[in-house]
Amino acid sequence: MEIVFHSLEELYTRLKPALCTKREEMRRHGYTYIKEEDIWNYFKEKKWKTAHGLQLHEMVDDILNCEDDFIDTYLKEKLNVKNRTLYFDNEK
C-alpha cells in the first residue's frame, strides 16, 4: 500500500518521531541548539530538494543515518546568511 501525503505538514507529522530521535542523538553529541525544524529544513532544502519518488522508509533512514556535521554546517550557513542580511538591512 502506497502512502500519499497531501501536504508538507502531513509529511512532517509522519516524520516527526524520526526527527525527534535525531534531535536527541545530536543533543547527546553536544549539538544542543538544533531543533527538529532545523533537521527537517536541512533535508527539505538540501538533501531532498531534487529527489523524486522517495519512500517514507528512505526518508526515515536519511534522517537517522545523516552525519550530524552536515546538519550543523547547514544551520550555521543559514544563520550566517540571515545575520548578514539583517546587518546590511540595518545599514540602510
PyMOL Python script that loads the backbone (N, CA, C, O; Angstrom):
from pymol import cmd

cmd.read_pdbstr("""\
ATOM      1  N   MET A   1       0.845  -1.180   0.000  1.00  0.00           N
ATOM      2  CA  MET A   1       0.000   0.000   0.000  1.00  0.00           C
ATOM      3  C   MET A   1       0.892   1.246   0.000  1.00  0.00           C
ATOM      4  O   MET A   1       1.789   1.376   0.832  1.00  0.00           O
ATOM      5  N   GLU A   2       0.645   2.122  -0.905  1.00  0.00           N
ATOM      6  CA  GLU A   2       1.414   3.358  -1.020  1.00  0.00           C
ATOM      7  C   GLU A   2       0.798   4.440  -0.142  1.00  0.00           C
ATOM      8  O   GLU A   2      -0.415   4.646  -0.152  1.00  0.00           O
ATOM      9  N   ILE A   3       1.644   5.125   0.615  1.00  0.00           N
ATOM     10  CA  ILE A   3       1.184   6.219   1.460  1.00  0.00           C
ATOM     11  C   ILE A   3       1.336   7.513   0.668  1.00  0.00           C
ATOM     12  O   ILE A   3       2.405   7.793   0.126  1.00  0.00           O
ATOM     13  N   VAL A   4       0.275   8.291   0.604  1.00  0.00           N
ATOM     14  CA  VAL A   4       0.293   9.552  -0.132  1.00  0.00           C
ATOM     15  C   VAL A   4       0.115  10.690   0.872  1.00  0.00           C
ATOM     16  O   VAL A   4      -0.771  10.656   1.726  1.00  0.00           O
ATOM     17  N   PHE A   5       0.976  11.694   0.746  1.00  0.00           N
ATOM     18  CA  PHE A   5       0.884  12.878   1.590  1.00  0.00           C
ATOM     19  C   PHE A   5       0.392  14.029   0.745  1.00  0.00           C
ATOM     20  O   PHE A   5       0.864  14.248  -0.371  1.00  0.00           O
ATOM     21  N   HIS A   6      -0.557  14.760   1.287  1.00  0.00           N
ATOM     22  CA  HIS A   6      -1.172  15.855   0.545  1.00  0.00           C
ATOM     23  C   HIS A   6      -0.561  17.213   0.881  1.00  0.00           C
ATOM     24  O   HIS A   6      -0.895  18.220   0.258  1.00  0.00           O
ATOM     25  N   SER A   7       0.327  17.235   1.859  1.00  0.00           N
ATOM     26  CA  SER A   7       0.985  18.494   2.210  1.00  0.00           C
ATOM     27  C   SER A   7       2.302  18.197   2.917  1.00  0.00           C
ATOM     28  O   SER A   7       2.526  17.091   3.409  1.00  0.00           O
ATOM     29  N   LEU A   8       3.154  19.191   2.957  1.00  0.00           N
ATOM     30  CA  LEU A   8       4.403  19.059   3.696  1.00  0.00           C
ATOM     31  C   LEU A   8       4.144  18.890   5.181  1.00  0.00           C
ATOM     32  O   LEU A   8       4.909  18.220   5.874  1.00  0.00           O
ATOM     33  N   GLU A   9       3.066  19.496   5.675  1.00  0.00           N
ATOM     34  CA  GLU A   9       2.725  19.367   7.082  1.00  0.00           C
ATOM     35  C   GLU A   9       2.410  17.907   7.445  1.00  0.00           C
ATOM     36  O   GLU A   9       2.814  17.422   8.501  1.00  0.00           O
ATOM     37  N   GLU A  10       1.683  17.217   6.556  1.00  0.00           N
ATOM     38  CA  GLU A  10       1.376  15.808   6.781  1.00  0.00           C
ATOM     39  C   GLU A  10       2.652  14.977   6.816  1.00  0.00           C
ATOM     40  O   GLU A  10       2.818  14.111   7.676  1.00  0.00           O
ATOM     41  N   LEU A  11       3.546  15.247   5.878  1.00  0.00           N
ATOM     42  CA  LEU A  11       4.809  14.519   5.823  1.00  0.00           C
ATOM     43  C   LEU A  11       5.638  14.809   7.064  1.00  0.00           C
ATOM     44  O   LEU A  11       6.211  13.891   7.651  1.00  0.00           O
ATOM     45  N   TYR A  12       5.711  16.076   7.473  1.00  0.00           N
ATOM     46  CA  TYR A  12       6.455  16.455   8.673  1.00  0.00           C
ATOM     47  C   TYR A  12       5.910  15.710   9.896  1.00  0.00           C
ATOM     48  O   TYR A  12       6.680  15.186  10.700  1.00  0.00           O
ATOM     49  N   THR A  13       4.599  15.665  10.031  1.00  0.00           N
ATOM     50  CA  THR A  13       3.973  14.976  11.162  1.00  0.00           C
ATOM     51  C   THR A  13       4.336  13.495  11.163  1.00  0.00           C
ATOM     52  O   THR A  13       4.597  12.911  12.215  1.00  0.00           O
ATOM     53  N   ARG A  14       4.349  12.907  10.002  1.00  0.00           N
ATOM     54  CA  ARG A  14       4.670  11.475   9.896  1.00  0.00           C
ATOM     55  C   ARG A  14       6.139  11.209  10.219  1.00  0.00           C
ATOM     56  O   ARG A  14       6.473  10.161  10.772  1.00  0.00           O
ATOM     57  N   LEU A  15       7.021  12.161   9.874  1.00  0.00           N
ATOM     58  CA  LEU A  15       8.455  12.001  10.109  1.00  0.00           C
ATOM     59  C   LEU A  15       8.898  12.497  11.487  1.00  0.00           C
ATOM     60  O   LEU A  15      10.048  12.298  11.877  1.00  0.00           O
ATOM     61  N   LYS A  16       8.002  13.134  12.214  1.00  0.00           N
ATOM     62  CA  LYS A  16       8.369  13.746  13.499  1.00  0.00           C
ATOM     63  C   LYS A  16       9.053  12.785  14.479  1.00  0.00           C
ATOM     64  O   LYS A  16      10.012  13.197  15.130  1.00  0.00           O
ATOM     65  N   PRO A  17       8.616  11.536  14.618  1.00  0.00           N
ATOM     66  CA  PRO A  17       9.342  10.641  15.526  1.00  0.00           C
ATOM     67  C   PRO A  17      10.818  10.458  15.132  1.00  0.00           C
ATOM     68  O   PRO A  17      11.686  10.420  16.005  1.00  0.00           O
ATOM     69  N   ALA A  18      11.101  10.347  13.853  1.00  0.00           N
ATOM     70  CA  ALA A  18      12.492  10.213  13.400  1.00  0.00           C
ATOM     71  C   ALA A  18      13.250  11.514  13.640  1.00  0.00           C
ATOM     72  O   ALA A  18      14.414  11.489  14.039  1.00  0.00           O
ATOM     73  N   LEU A  19      12.597  12.648  13.399  1.00  0.00           N
ATOM     74  CA  LEU A  19      13.237  13.949  13.630  1.00  0.00           C
ATOM     75  C   LEU A  19      13.557  14.140  15.114  1.00  0.00           C
ATOM     76  O   LEU A  19      14.624  14.649  15.459  1.00  0.00           O
ATOM     77  N   CYS A  20      12.636  13.735  15.988  1.00  0.00           N
ATOM     78  CA  CYS A  20      12.868  13.836  17.438  1.00  0.00           C
ATOM     79  C   CYS A  20      14.007  12.922  17.876  1.00  0.00           C
ATOM     80  O   CYS A  20      14.836  13.302  18.703  1.00  0.00           O
ATOM     81  N   THR A  21      14.038  11.734  17.323  1.00  0.00           N
ATOM     82  CA  THR A  21      15.117  10.798  17.641  1.00  0.00           C
ATOM     83  C   THR A  21      16.461  11.368  17.225  1.00  0.00           C
ATOM     84  O   THR A  21      17.430  11.297  17.981  1.00  0.00           O
ATOM     85  N   LYS A  22      16.525  11.932  16.025  1.00  0.00           N
ATOM     86  CA  LYS A  22      17.779  12.532  15.547  1.00  0.00           C
ATOM     87  C   LYS A  22      18.167  13.718  16.419  1.00  0.00           C
ATOM     88  O   LYS A  22      19.343  13.886  16.744  1.00  0.00           O
ATOM     89  N   ARG A  23      17.198  14.541  16.802  1.00  0.00           N
ATOM     90  CA  ARG A  23      17.489  15.683  17.669  1.00  0.00           C
ATOM     91  C   ARG A  23      18.083  15.221  18.996  1.00  0.00           C
ATOM     92  O   ARG A  23      19.053  15.803  19.480  1.00  0.00           O
ATOM     93  N   GLU A  24      17.514  14.194  19.575  1.00  0.00           N
ATOM     94  CA  GLU A  24      18.025  13.675  20.847  1.00  0.00           C
ATOM     95  C   GLU A  24      19.434  13.122  20.686  1.00  0.00           C
ATOM     96  O   GLU A  24      20.289  13.336  21.545  1.00  0.00           O
ATOM     97  N   GLU A  25      19.676  12.421  19.605  1.00  0.00           N
ATOM     98  CA  GLU A  25      21.020  11.902  19.333  1.00  0.00           C
ATOM     99  C   GLU A  25      22.020  13.053  19.201  1.00  0.00           C
ATOM    100  O   GLU A  25      23.125  12.995  19.739  1.00  0.00           O
ATOM    101  N   MET A  26      21.619  14.082  18.487  1.00  0.00           N
ATOM    102  CA  MET A  26      22.501  15.233  18.288  1.00  0.00           C
ATOM    103  C   MET A  26      22.762  15.951  19.614  1.00  0.00           C
ATOM    104  O   MET A  26      23.867  16.441  19.844  1.00  0.00           O
ATOM    105  N   ARG A  27      21.768  16.015  20.473  1.00  0.00           N
ATOM    106  CA  ARG A  27      21.964  16.627  21.797  1.00  0.00           C
ATOM    107  C   ARG A  27      22.987  15.858  22.617  1.00  0.00           C
ATOM    108  O   ARG A  27      23.811  16.450  23.313  1.00  0.00           O
ATOM    109  N   ARG A  28      22.928  14.537  22.530  1.00  0.00           N
ATOM    110  CA  ARG A  28      23.916  13.715  23.241  1.00  0.00           C
ATOM    111  C   ARG A  28      25.329  13.949  22.704  1.00  0.00           C
ATOM    112  O   ARG A  28      26.314  13.755  23.417  1.00  0.00           O
ATOM    113  N   HIS A  29      25.416  14.365  21.442  1.00  0.00           N
ATOM    114  CA  HIS A  29      26.721  14.639  20.818  1.00  0.00           C
ATOM    115  C   HIS A  29      27.131  16.107  20.963  1.00  0.00           C
ATOM    116  O   HIS A  29      28.137  16.526  20.390  1.00  0.00           O
ATOM    117  N   GLY A  30      26.361  16.890  21.723  1.00  0.00           N
ATOM    118  CA  GLY A  30      26.741  18.273  22.010  1.00  0.00           C
ATOM    119  C   GLY A  30      26.076  19.337  21.161  1.00  0.00           C
ATOM    120  O   GLY A  30      26.342  20.524  21.352  1.00  0.00           O
ATOM    121  N   TYR A  31      25.229  18.953  20.238  1.00  0.00           N
ATOM    122  CA  TYR A  31      24.514  19.923  19.391  1.00  0.00           C
ATOM    123  C   TYR A  31      23.187  20.283  20.059  1.00  0.00           C
ATOM    124  O   TYR A  31      22.118  19.923  19.564  1.00  0.00           O
ATOM    125  N   THR A  32      23.262  20.979  21.162  1.00  0.00           N
ATOM    126  CA  THR A  32      22.079  21.240  21.981  1.00  0.00           C
ATOM    127  C   THR A  32      21.149  22.304  21.397  1.00  0.00           C
ATOM    128  O   THR A  32      20.009  22.430  21.843  1.00  0.00           O
ATOM    129  N   TYR A  33      21.601  23.052  20.433  1.00  0.00           N
ATOM    130  CA  TYR A  33      20.838  24.166  19.863  1.00  0.00           C
ATOM    131  C   TYR A  33      20.025  23.767  18.637  1.00  0.00           C
ATOM    132  O   TYR A  33      19.268  24.587  18.119  1.00  0.00           O
ATOM    133  N   ILE A  34      20.156  22.558  18.168  1.00  0.00           N
ATOM    134  CA  ILE A  34      19.461  22.120  16.959  1.00  0.00           C
ATOM    135  C   ILE A  34      18.089  21.561  17.330  1.00  0.00           C
ATOM    136  O   ILE A  34      17.954  20.762  18.257  1.00  0.00           O
ATOM    137  N   LYS A  35      17.064  22.005  16.575  1.00  0.00           N
ATOM    138  CA  LYS A  35      15.681  21.597  16.819  1.00  0.00           C
ATOM    139  C   LYS A  35      15.216  20.677  15.690  1.00  0.00           C
ATOM    140  O   LYS A  35      15.884  20.553  14.663  1.00  0.00           O
ATOM    141  N   GLU A  36      14.071  20.039  15.893  1.00  0.00           N
ATOM    142  CA  GLU A  36      13.507  19.178  14.846  1.00  0.00           C
ATOM    143  C   GLU A  36      13.314  19.952  13.544  1.00  0.00           C
ATOM    144  O   GLU A  36      13.566  19.434  12.456  1.00  0.00           O
ATOM    145  N   GLU A  37      12.863  21.205  13.675  1.00  0.00           N
ATOM    146  CA  GLU A  37      12.607  22.016  12.487  1.00  0.00           C
ATOM    147  C   GLU A  37      13.894  22.261  11.694  1.00  0.00           C
ATOM    148  O   GLU A  37      13.860  22.327  10.466  1.00  0.00           O
ATOM    149  N   ASP A  38      15.018  22.394  12.382  1.00  0.00           N
ATOM    150  CA  ASP A  38      16.300  22.582  11.696  1.00  0.00           C
ATOM    151  C   ASP A  38      16.664  21.339  10.888  1.00  0.00           C
ATOM    152  O   ASP A  38      17.134  21.437   9.755  1.00  0.00           O
ATOM    153  N   ILE A  39      16.443  20.186  11.479  1.00  0.00           N
ATOM    154  CA  ILE A  39      16.738  18.924  10.792  1.00  0.00           C
ATOM    155  C   ILE A  39      15.810  18.775   9.591  1.00  0.00           C
ATOM    156  O   ILE A  39      16.249  18.421   8.497  1.00  0.00           O
ATOM    157  N   TRP A  40      14.541  19.044   9.798  1.00  0.00           N
ATOM    158  CA  TRP A  40      13.544  18.989   8.719  1.00  0.00           C
ATOM    159  C   TRP A  40      13.942  19.921   7.579  1.00  0.00           C
ATOM    160  O   TRP A  40      13.924  19.522   6.414  1.00  0.00           O
ATOM    161  N   ASN A  41      14.298  21.155   7.907  1.00  0.00           N
ATOM    162  CA  ASN A  41      14.670  22.123   6.880  1.00  0.00           C
ATOM    163  C   ASN A  41      15.915  21.708   6.117  1.00  0.00           C
ATOM    164  O   ASN A  41      16.004  21.930   4.909  1.00  0.00           O
ATOM    165  N   TYR A  42      16.885  21.104   6.811  1.00  0.00           N
ATOM    166  CA  TYR A  42      18.081  20.618   6.123  1.00  0.00           C
ATOM    167  C   TYR A  42      17.691  19.622   5.035  1.00  0.00           C
ATOM    168  O   TYR A  42      18.123  19.741   3.888  1.00  0.00           O
ATOM    169  N   PHE A  43      16.881  18.653   5.401  1.00  0.00           N
ATOM    170  CA  PHE A  43      16.512  17.633   4.414  1.00  0.00           C
ATOM    171  C   PHE A  43      15.633  18.210   3.319  1.00  0.00           C
ATOM    172  O   PHE A  43      15.817  17.896   2.143  1.00  0.00           O
ATOM    173  N   LYS A  44      14.695  19.038   3.693  1.00  0.00           N
ATOM    174  CA  LYS A  44      13.770  19.621   2.720  1.00  0.00           C
ATOM    175  C   LYS A  44      14.500  20.532   1.728  1.00  0.00           C
ATOM    176  O   LYS A  44      14.211  20.512   0.531  1.00  0.00           O
ATOM    177  N   GLU A  45      15.444  21.327   2.230  1.00  0.00           N
ATOM    178  CA  GLU A  45      16.112  22.327   1.386  1.00  0.00           C
ATOM    179  C   GLU A  45      17.401  21.832   0.744  1.00  0.00           C
ATOM    180  O   GLU A  45      17.841  22.396  -0.258  1.00  0.00           O
ATOM    181  N   LYS A  46      18.011  20.798   1.295  1.00  0.00           N
ATOM    182  CA  LYS A  46      19.291  20.318   0.760  1.00  0.00           C
ATOM    183  C   LYS A  46      19.197  18.904   0.199  1.00  0.00           C
ATOM    184  O   LYS A  46      19.360  18.693  -1.003  1.00  0.00           O
ATOM    185  N   LYS A  47      18.941  17.968   1.047  1.00  0.00           N
ATOM    186  CA  LYS A  47      19.036  16.547   0.686  1.00  0.00           C
ATOM    187  C   LYS A  47      17.933  16.099  -0.266  1.00  0.00           C
ATOM    188  O   LYS A  47      18.203  15.372  -1.222  1.00  0.00           O
ATOM    189  N   TRP A  48      16.698  16.521  -0.019  1.00  0.00           N
ATOM    190  CA  TRP A  48      15.572  16.023  -0.800  1.00  0.00           C
ATOM    191  C   TRP A  48      15.067  17.006  -1.842  1.00  0.00           C
ATOM    192  O   TRP A  48      14.080  16.725  -2.522  1.00  0.00           O
ATOM    193  N   LYS A  49      15.713  18.134  -1.981  1.00  0.00           N
ATOM    194  CA  LYS A  49      15.204  19.185  -2.860  1.00  0.00           C
ATOM    195  C   LYS A  49      14.977  18.696  -4.292  1.00  0.00           C
ATOM    196  O   LYS A  49      13.970  19.042  -4.910  1.00  0.00           O
ATOM    197  N   THR A  50      15.883  17.913  -4.810  1.00  0.00           N
ATOM    198  CA  THR A  50      15.760  17.446  -6.195  1.00  0.00           C
ATOM    199  C   THR A  50      15.380  15.968  -6.287  1.00  0.00           C
ATOM    200  O   THR A  50      15.341  15.408  -7.382  1.00  0.00           O
ATOM    201  N   ALA A  51      15.104  15.343  -5.162  1.00  0.00           N
ATOM    202  CA  ALA A  51      14.756  13.922  -5.155  1.00  0.00           C
ATOM    203  C   ALA A  51      13.328  13.712  -5.653  1.00  0.00           C
ATOM    204  O   ALA A  51      12.450  14.554  -5.467  1.00  0.00           O
ATOM    205  N   HIS A  52      13.131  12.577  -6.283  1.00  0.00           N
ATOM    206  CA  HIS A  52      11.797  12.219  -6.774  1.00  0.00           C
ATOM    207  C   HIS A  52      11.478  10.793  -6.345  1.00  0.00           C
ATOM    208  O   HIS A  52      12.349   9.923  -6.360  1.00  0.00           O
ATOM    209  N   GLY A  53      10.245  10.564  -5.969  1.00  0.00           N
ATOM    210  CA  GLY A  53       9.785   9.225  -5.654  1.00  0.00           C
ATOM    211  C   GLY A  53      10.359   8.639  -4.374  1.00  0.00           C
ATOM    212  O   GLY A  53      10.442   7.419  -4.231  1.00  0.00           O
ATOM    213  N   LEU A  54      10.754   9.499  -3.444  1.00  0.00           N
ATOM    214  CA  LEU A  54      11.261   8.986  -2.170  1.00  0.00           C
ATOM    215  C   LEU A  54      10.155   8.270  -1.412  1.00  0.00           C
ATOM    216  O   LEU A  54       9.003   8.703  -1.401  1.00  0.00           O
ATOM    217  N   GLN A  55      10.523   7.190  -0.792  1.00  0.00           N
ATOM    218  CA  GLN A  55       9.567   6.470   0.046  1.00  0.00           C
ATOM    219  C   GLN A  55       9.824   6.833   1.501  1.00  0.00           C
ATOM    220  O   GLN A  55      10.917   7.265   1.869  1.00  0.00           O
ATOM    221  N   LEU A  56       8.805   6.651   2.309  1.00  0.00           N
ATOM    222  CA  LEU A  56       8.876   7.045   3.712  1.00  0.00           C
ATOM    223  C   LEU A  56      10.056   6.378   4.422  1.00  0.00           C
ATOM    224  O   LEU A  56      10.765   7.036   5.184  1.00  0.00           O
ATOM    225  N   HIS A  57      10.272   5.109   4.188  1.00  0.00           N
ATOM    226  CA  HIS A  57      11.371   4.413   4.866  1.00  0.00           C
ATOM    227  C   HIS A  57      12.732   4.971   4.453  1.00  0.00           C
ATOM    228  O   HIS A  57      13.667   4.970   5.254  1.00  0.00           O
ATOM    229  N   GLU A  58      12.854   5.448   3.215  1.00  0.00           N
ATOM    230  CA  GLU A  58      14.111   6.058   2.766  1.00  0.00           C
ATOM    231  C   GLU A  58      14.351   7.390   3.468  1.00  0.00           C
ATOM    232  O   GLU A  58      15.482   7.727   3.817  1.00  0.00           O
ATOM    233  N   MET A  59      13.292   8.127   3.664  1.00  0.00           N
ATOM    234  CA  MET A  59      13.409   9.408   4.352  1.00  0.00           C
ATOM    235  C   MET A  59      13.790   9.211   5.816  1.00  0.00           C
ATOM    236  O   MET A  59      14.640   9.930   6.341  1.00  0.00           O
ATOM    237  N   VAL A  60      13.164   8.243   6.470  1.00  0.00           N
ATOM    238  CA  VAL A  60      13.497   7.936   7.860  1.00  0.00           C
ATOM    239  C   VAL A  60      14.958   7.491   7.952  1.00  0.00           C
ATOM    240  O   VAL A  60      15.682   7.909   8.856  1.00  0.00           O
ATOM    241  N   ASP A  61      15.381   6.655   7.027  1.00  0.00           N
ATOM    242  CA  ASP A  61      16.774   6.209   7.001  1.00  0.00           C
ATOM    243  C   ASP A  61      17.726   7.387   6.811  1.00  0.00           C
ATOM    244  O   ASP A  61      18.755   7.466   7.482  1.00  0.00           O
ATOM    245  N   ASP A  62      17.391   8.298   5.906  1.00  0.00           N
ATOM    246  CA  ASP A  62      18.212   9.501   5.697  1.00  0.00           C
ATOM    247  C   ASP A  62      18.355  10.287   7.001  1.00  0.00           C
ATOM    248  O   ASP A  62      19.455  10.703   7.364  1.00  0.00           O
ATOM    249  N   ILE A  63      17.251  10.483   7.694  1.00  0.00           N
ATOM    250  CA  ILE A  63      17.261  11.273   8.931  1.00  0.00           C
ATOM    251  C   ILE A  63      18.122  10.599   9.994  1.00  0.00           C
ATOM    252  O   ILE A  63      18.987  11.234  10.597  1.00  0.00           O
ATOM    253  N   LEU A  64      17.885   9.330  10.217  1.00  0.00           N
ATOM    254  CA  LEU A  64      18.559   8.642  11.315  1.00  0.00           C
ATOM    255  C   LEU A  64      20.042   8.397  11.049  1.00  0.00           C
ATOM    256  O   LEU A  64      20.823   8.273  11.991  1.00  0.00           O
ATOM    257  N   ASN A  65      20.436   8.327   9.788  1.00  0.00           N
ATOM    258  CA  ASN A  65      21.818   8.000   9.457  1.00  0.00           C
ATOM    259  C   ASN A  65      22.629   9.166   8.912  1.00  0.00           C
ATOM    260  O   ASN A  65      23.753   8.971   8.450  1.00  0.00           O
ATOM    261  N   CYS A  66      22.087  10.352   8.958  1.00  0.00           N
ATOM    262  CA  CYS A  66      22.794  11.532   8.470  1.00  0.00           C
ATOM    263  C   CYS A  66      23.896  11.931   9.460  1.00  0.00           C
ATOM    264  O   CYS A  66      23.714  11.853  10.675  1.00  0.00           O
ATOM    265  N   GLU A  67      25.024  12.352   8.923  1.00  0.00           N
ATOM    266  CA  GLU A  67      26.109  12.858   9.770  1.00  0.00           C
ATOM    267  C   GLU A  67      25.650  14.148  10.451  1.00  0.00           C
ATOM    268  O   GLU A  67      25.108  15.038   9.797  1.00  0.00           O
ATOM    269  N   ASP A  68      25.862  14.245  11.741  1.00  0.00           N
ATOM    270  CA  ASP A  68      25.468  15.433  12.497  1.00  0.00           C
ATOM    271  C   ASP A  68      26.096  16.704  11.925  1.00  0.00           C
ATOM    272  O   ASP A  68      25.469  17.763  11.905  1.00  0.00           O
ATOM    273  N   ASP A  69      27.332  16.585  11.466  1.00  0.00           N
ATOM    274  CA  ASP A  69      28.046  17.753  10.941  1.00  0.00           C
ATOM    275  C   ASP A  69      27.346  18.375   9.732  1.00  0.00           C
ATOM    276  O   ASP A  69      27.389  19.592   9.556  1.00  0.00           O
ATOM    277  N   PHE A  70      26.707  17.563   8.903  1.00  0.00           N
ATOM    278  CA  PHE A  70      26.017  18.101   7.728  1.00  0.00           C
ATOM    279  C   PHE A  70      24.893  19.043   8.154  1.00  0.00           C
ATOM    280  O   PHE A  70      24.741  20.132   7.600  1.00  0.00           O
ATOM    281  N   ILE A  71      24.110  18.616   9.138  1.00  0.00           N
ATOM    282  CA  ILE A  71      23.001  19.433   9.624  1.00  0.00           C
ATOM    283  C   ILE A  71      23.534  20.673  10.327  1.00  0.00           C
ATOM    284  O   ILE A  71      23.012  21.771  10.133  1.00  0.00           O
ATOM    285  N   ASP A  72      24.564  20.505  11.137  1.00  0.00           N
ATOM    286  CA  ASP A  72      25.170  21.621  11.852  1.00  0.00           C
ATOM    287  C   ASP A  72      25.726  22.669  10.878  1.00  0.00           C
ATOM    288  O   ASP A  72      25.495  23.865  11.057  1.00  0.00           O
ATOM    289  N   THR A  73      26.448  22.226   9.862  1.00  0.00           N
ATOM    290  CA  THR A  73      27.018  23.146   8.869  1.00  0.00           C
ATOM    291  C   THR A  73      25.914  23.885   8.128  1.00  0.00           C
ATOM    292  O   THR A  73      26.005  25.094   7.918  1.00  0.00           O
ATOM    293  N   TYR A  74      24.868  23.160   7.730  1.00  0.00           N
ATOM    294  CA  TYR A  74      23.731  23.784   7.047  1.00  0.00           C
ATOM    295  C   TYR A  74      23.128  24.886   7.904  1.00  0.00           C
ATOM    296  O   TYR A  74      22.873  25.990   7.422  1.00  0.00           O
ATOM    297  N   LEU A  75      22.902  24.580   9.179  1.00  0.00           N
ATOM    298  CA  LEU A  75      22.275  25.554  10.069  1.00  0.00           C
ATOM    299  C   LEU A  75      23.168  26.774  10.270  1.00  0.00           C
ATOM    300  O   LEU A  75      22.686  27.906  10.255  1.00  0.00           O
ATOM    301  N   LYS A  76      24.448  26.550  10.456  1.00  0.00           N
ATOM    302  CA  LYS A  76      25.372  27.666  10.645  1.00  0.00           C
ATOM    303  C   LYS A  76      25.445  28.539   9.398  1.00  0.00           C
ATOM    304  O   LYS A  76      25.484  29.765   9.504  1.00  0.00           O
ATOM    305  N   GLU A  77      25.465  27.922   8.215  1.00  0.00           N
ATOM    306  CA  GLU A  77      25.477  28.696   6.966  1.00  0.00           C
ATOM    307  C   GLU A  77      24.193  29.500   6.829  1.00  0.00           C
ATOM    308  O   GLU A  77      24.230  30.668   6.441  1.00  0.00           O
ATOM    309  N   LYS A  78      23.069  28.888   7.141  1.00  0.00           N
ATOM    310  CA  LYS A  78      21.777  29.566   7.042  1.00  0.00           C
ATOM    311  C   LYS A  78      21.711  30.753   8.004  1.00  0.00           C
ATOM    312  O   LYS A  78      21.248  31.832   7.634  1.00  0.00           O
ATOM    313  N   LEU A  79      22.175  30.551   9.240  1.00  0.00           N
ATOM    314  CA  LEU A  79      22.172  31.635  10.223  1.00  0.00           C
ATOM    315  C   LEU A  79      23.150  32.736   9.831  1.00  0.00           C
ATOM    316  O   LEU A  79      22.876  33.916  10.053  1.00  0.00           O
ATOM    317  N   ASN A  80      24.271  32.367   9.260  1.00  0.00           N
ATOM    318  CA  ASN A  80      25.251  33.360   8.827  1.00  0.00           C
ATOM    319  C   ASN A  80      24.671  34.242   7.724  1.00  0.00           C
ATOM    320  O   ASN A  80      24.842  35.460   7.753  1.00  0.00           O
ATOM    321  N   VAL A  81      23.997  33.646   6.765  1.00  0.00           N
ATOM    322  CA  VAL A  81      23.364  34.420   5.688  1.00  0.00           C
ATOM    323  C   VAL A  81      22.275  35.315   6.265  1.00  0.00           C
ATOM    324  O   VAL A  81      22.156  36.480   5.886  1.00  0.00           O
ATOM    325  N   LYS A  82      21.479  34.768   7.183  1.00  0.00           N
ATOM    326  CA  LYS A  82      20.397  35.552   7.796  1.00  0.00           C
ATOM    327  C   LYS A  82      20.975  36.735   8.571  1.00  0.00           C
ATOM    328  O   LYS A  82      20.471  37.853   8.460  1.00  0.00           O
ATOM    329  N   ASN A  83      22.027  36.498   9.354  1.00  0.00           N
ATOM    330  CA  ASN A  83      22.647  37.576  10.128  1.00  0.00           C
ATOM    331  C   ASN A  83      23.251  38.639   9.219  1.00  0.00           C
ATOM    332  O   ASN A  83      23.151  39.831   9.507  1.00  0.00           O
ATOM    333  N   ARG A  84      23.878  38.215   8.126  1.00  0.00           N
ATOM    334  CA  ARG A  84      24.436  39.184   7.175  1.00  0.00           C
ATOM    335  C   ARG A  84      23.324  40.030   6.567  1.00  0.00           C
ATOM    336  O   ARG A  84      23.472  41.243   6.417  1.00  0.00           O
ATOM    337  N   THR A  85      22.215  39.392   6.220  1.00  0.00           N
ATOM    338  CA  THR A  85      21.096  40.122   5.634  1.00  0.00           C
ATOM    339  C   THR A  85      20.550  41.133   6.628  1.00  0.00           C
ATOM    340  O   THR A  85      20.272  42.275   6.264  1.00  0.00           O
ATOM    341  N   LEU A  86      20.395  40.723   7.881  1.00  0.00           N
ATOM    342  CA  LEU A  86      19.912  41.650   8.905  1.00  0.00           C
ATOM    343  C   LEU A  86      20.886  42.803   9.107  1.00  0.00           C
ATOM    344  O   LEU A  86      20.461  43.946   9.276  1.00  0.00           O
ATOM    345  N   TYR A  87      22.164  42.525   9.092  1.00  0.00           N
ATOM    346  CA  TYR A  87      23.175  43.559   9.271  1.00  0.00           C
ATOM    347  C   TYR A  87      23.100  44.590   8.144  1.00  0.00           C
ATOM    348  O   TYR A  87      23.086  45.795   8.397  1.00  0.00           O
ATOM    349  N   PHE A  88      23.054  44.114   6.907  1.00  0.00           N
ATOM    350  CA  PHE A  88      23.021  45.037   5.781  1.00  0.00           C
ATOM    351  C   PHE A  88      21.692  45.775   5.683  1.00  0.00           C
ATOM    352  O   PHE A  88      21.656  46.924   5.242  1.00  0.00           O
ATOM    353  N   ASP A  89      20.599  45.131   6.087  1.00  0.00           N
ATOM    354  CA  ASP A  89      19.312  45.827   6.100  1.00  0.00           C
ATOM    355  C   ASP A  89      19.328  46.956   7.121  1.00  0.00           C
ATOM    356  O   ASP A  89      18.717  47.999   6.887  1.00  0.00           O
ATOM    357  N   ASN A  90      20.007  46.776   8.238  1.00  0.00           N
ATOM    358  CA  ASN A  90      20.088  47.804   9.263  1.00  0.00           C
ATOM    359  C   ASN A  90      21.038  48.944   8.870  1.00  0.00           C
ATOM    360  O   ASN A  90      20.965  50.037   9.431  1.00  0.00           O
ATOM    361  N   GLU A  91      21.911  48.689   7.923  1.00  0.00           N
ATOM    362  CA  GLU A  91      22.855  49.705   7.452  1.00  0.00           C
ATOM    363  C   GLU A  91      22.152  50.772   6.611  1.00  0.00           C
ATOM    364  O   GLU A  91      22.639  51.897   6.496  1.00  0.00           O
ATOM    365  N   LYS A  92      21.026  50.420   6.033  1.00  0.00           N
ATOM    366  CA  LYS A  92      20.331  51.343   5.117  1.00  0.00           C
ATOM    367  C   LYS A  92      19.681  52.482   5.861  1.00  0.00           C
ATOM    368  O   LYS A  92      19.057  53.346   5.244  1.00  0.00           O
TER     369      LYS A  92
END
""", "prot")
cmd.dss("prot")
cmd.show_as("cartoon", "prot")
cmd.util.cbc("prot")
cmd.orient("prot")
